[in-house]
Amino acid sequence: MNVLERIRSNFHESIQTKQHAVELLAPAIADAAELMTQCLLKEGKILSCGNGGSAGDAQHFSSELLNRFERERPGLPAMALTTDSSTITSIANDYDYSQVFSKQVRALGRGGDVLLAISTSGNSANVLAAIGAAHDRQMRVVALTGRDGGTMATALIEGDVEIRVPAQVTARIQETHLLVIHCLCDLIDLHLFGQEA
């Protein structure tokens, strides 16, 4: 396979993954957007976390809410738990890396807030700990997963929403997670501010 064929193959695999996922994921995306919208309407906030590329996705989501997505509107309260290097490294040093998100959730989360928990495998120990902390704080969870959902799928409770990408390849799952994040931002804006004129 030459370089151009390899590029085309990556594009086609990404497109096929999204086409396969759309009907399966659309109801869960709609439910997650409604959950997040209700949180924001009740003056709650959305915390987000993940590792590696999923950390980037958590930050991408919070920036779209805090600043703007595709329209002019007031900023919305969202915070990525992946951005404060002093907090993350102090927790990892003083306690354990598995607690870098859960300690922040316990300090910053309030009942009615939402945690956006992102893991392509569904098995990230620190994201799982964050889910447990969110439940302890009476928060709901929106989980972005892939493959078989991993341990995260069994850690969710009634009222949580799992959006599980039906794929095995990490890159394809992450590409679909980004599309899901954009759908969530679009629907939140639609629910809060109506159709653009």
For each residue, the residues with C-beta under 8 A, 3 or more apart:
1: 5 6 9
2: 5 6
3: 6 7
4: 7 8
5: 1 2 8 9
6: 1 2 3 9 10
7: 3 4 10 11
8: 4 5 11 12
9: 1 5 6 12 13
10: 6 7 13 14 171
11: 7 8 14 15
12: 8 9 15 16
13: 9 10 16 17 169 172
14: 10 11 17 18 171 172 175
15: 11 12 18 19
16: 12 13 19 20
17: 13 14 20 21 165 166 167 169 172 173 175 176
18: 14 15 21 22 175 176 179
19: 15 16 22
20: 16 17 24 166 167
21: 17 18 24 25 165 166 167 176
22: 18 19 25 26
23: 26
24: 20 21 166
25: 21 22 28 29 163 164 165 176 180
26: 22 23 29 30
27: 30 31
28: 25 31 32 161 162 163 164
29: 25 26 32 33 163 180 183 184 187
30: 26 27 33 34 187
31: 27 28 34 35 161
32: 28 29 35 36 142 161 163 184
33: 29 30 36 37 183 184 187 188 191
34: 30 31 37 38 187 191
35: 31 32 38 39 114 140 142 159 161
36: 32 33 39 40 46 114 142 184 188
37: 33 34 40 41 187 188 191 192
38: 34 35 41 42
39: 35 36 42 44 45 46 112 113 114 140
40: 36 37 43 44 45 46 76 77 188 192
41: 37 38 192
42: 38 39 112
43: 40
44: 39 40 77 110 112 113 114
45: 39 40 77 78 79 110 113 114
46: 36 39 40 61 62 65 76 77 78 79 113 114 115 116
47: 78 79 80 81 104 105 108 109 113 114 115 116 134 139
48: 57 58 59 61 62 78 79 80 81 82 115 116 117 118
49: 55 58 80 81 82 101 104 115 116 117 118 126 127 130
50: 53 54 55 56 57 58 82 117 118 119 124 127 144
51: 54 55 119 124 126 127
52: 55 56
53: 50 56 57 120 170 174
54: 50 51 57 58 118 119 120 124 127 144 174 177
55: 49 50 51 52 58 59 80 82
56: 50 52 53 59 60
57: 48 50 53 54 60 61 118 144 174 177 178 181
58: 48 49 50 54 55 61 62 80 81 82 116 118
59: 48 55 56 62 63 80 82 83
60: 56 57 63 64 178 181
61: 46 48 57 58 64 65 78 80 116 181 184 185
62: 46 48 58 59 65 66 78 79 80
63: 59 60 66 67 80
64: 60 61 67 68 69 181 182 185
65: 46 61 62 69 75 76 77 78 185 188
66: 62 63 75 76 77 78
67: 63 64 75
68: 64 71 72 73 75
69: 64 65 182 185 186 188 189
70: 185 186 189
71: 68 189 193 196
72: 68
73: 68 76 189 192 193
74:
75: 65 66 67 68
76: 40 46 65 66 73 188 192
77: 40 44 45 46 65 66
78: 45 46 47 48 61 62 65 66
79: 45 46 47 48 62 108
80: 47 48 49 55 58 59 61 62 63 83
81: 47 48 49 58 84 100 101 104 105 108 130
82: 48 49 50 55 58 59 88 101
83: 59 80
84: 81 87 88
85: 88 89
86: 89 90
87: 84 90 91 100 104
88: 82 84 85 91 92 100
89: 85 86 92 93
90: 86 87 93 94
91: 87 88 94 95 96 97 99 100 103 104
92: 88 89 95 96 97 99 100
93: 89 90
94: 90 91
95: 91 92 99 103
96: 91 92 99
97: 91 92 100 125 126
98: 102 125 126 129
99: 91 92 95 96 102 103 126 129
100: 81 87 88 91 92 97 103 104 126
101: 49 81 82 104 105 126 127 129 130 133
102: 98 99 105 106 126 129 130 132 133
103: 91 95 99 100 106 107 133
104: 47 49 81 87 91 100 101 107 108 130
105: 47 81 101 102 108 109 115 130 133 134 137 139
106: 102 103 109 133 136 137
107: 103 104
108: 47 79 81 104 105
109: 47 105 106 113 115 133 134 137 139
110: 44 45 113 137 138 139
111: 137 138 139
112: 39 42 44 138 139
113: 39 44 45 46 47 109 110 134 137 139
114: 35 36 39 44 45 46 47 139 140 141 142
115: 46 47 48 49 105 109 130 131 134 139 140 141 142
116: 46 47 48 49 58 61 141 142 144
117: 48 49 50 127 130 131 134 141 142 143 144 152
118: 48 49 50 54 57 58 127 143 144 177
119: 50 51 54 122 123 124 127 143 144 145 150 152
120: 53 54 145 146 147 165 170 173 174 177
121: 124 145 146 147 150 170
122: 119 143 145 146 147 148 149 150 151 152 153 164
123: 119 128 150 151 152
124: 50 51 54 119 121 127 128 152
125: 97 98 128 129
126: 49 51 97 98 99 100 101 102 129 130
127: 49 50 51 54 101 117 118 119 124 130 131 152
128: 123 124 125 131 132 151 152 155
129: 98 99 101 102 125 126 132 133
130: 49 81 101 102 104 105 115 117 126 127 133 134
131: 115 117 127 128 134 135 141 143 152 155 156
132: 102 128 129 135 136 155
133: 101 102 103 105 106 109 129 130 136 137
134: 47 105 109 113 115 117 130 131 137 139 140 141
135: 131 132 138 139 141 157
136: 106 132 133
137: 105 106 109 110 111 113 133 134
138: 110 111 112 135
139: 47 105 109 110 111 112 113 114 115 134 135
140: 35 39 114 115 134 159 160 161
141: 114 115 116 117 131 134 135 156 157 160 161
142: 32 35 36 114 115 116 117 160 161 163 184
143: 117 118 119 122 131 149 152 153 156 160 161 162 163 164
144: 50 54 57 116 117 118 119 163 165 177 180 181
145: 119 120 121 122 149 150 152 153 162 163 164 165
146: 120 121 122 149 164 165 166 167 168 170 173 176 177
147: 120 121 122 150 164 167 168 173
148: 122 153
149: 122 143 145 146 152 153 154 162 164
150: 119 121 122 123 145 147 153
151: 122 123 128 154 155
152: 117 119 122 123 124 127 128 131 143 145 149 155 156 162
153: 122 143 145 148 149 150 156 162 164
154: 149 151
155: 128 131 132 151 152
156: 131 141 143 152 153 160 161 162
157: 135 141 160
158:
159: 35 140
160: 140 141 142 143 156 157
161: 28 31 32 35 140 141 142 143 156
162: 28 143 145 149 152 153 156
163: 25 28 29 32 142 143 144 145 180
164: 25 28 122 143 145 146 147 149 153
165: 17 21 25 120 144 145 146 172 173 176 177 180
166: 17 20 21 24 146
167: 17 20 21 146 147 172 173 176
168: 146 147 172
169: 13 17 172 173
170: 53 120 121 146 173 174
171: 10 14 174 175
172: 13 14 17 165 167 168 169 175 176
173: 17 120 146 147 165 167 169 170 176 177
174: 53 54 57 120 170 171 177 178
175: 14 17 18 171 172 178 179
176: 17 18 21 25 146 165 167 172 173 179 180
177: 54 57 118 120 144 146 165 173 174 180 181
178: 57 60 174 175 181 182
179: 18 175 176 182 183
180: 25 29 144 163 165 176 177 183 184
181: 57 60 61 64 144 177 178 184 185
182: 64 69 178 179 185 186
183: 29 33 179 180 186 187
184: 29 32 33 36 61 142 180 181 187 188
185: 61 64 65 69 70 181 182 188 189
186: 69 70 182 183 189 190
187: 29 30 33 34 37 183 184 190 191
188: 33 36 37 40 65 69 76 184 185 191 192
189: 69 70 71 73 185 186 192 193
190: 186 187 193 194 195
191: 33 34 37 187 188
192: 37 40 41 73 76 188 189
193: 71 73 189 190
194: 190
195: 190
196: 71
197:
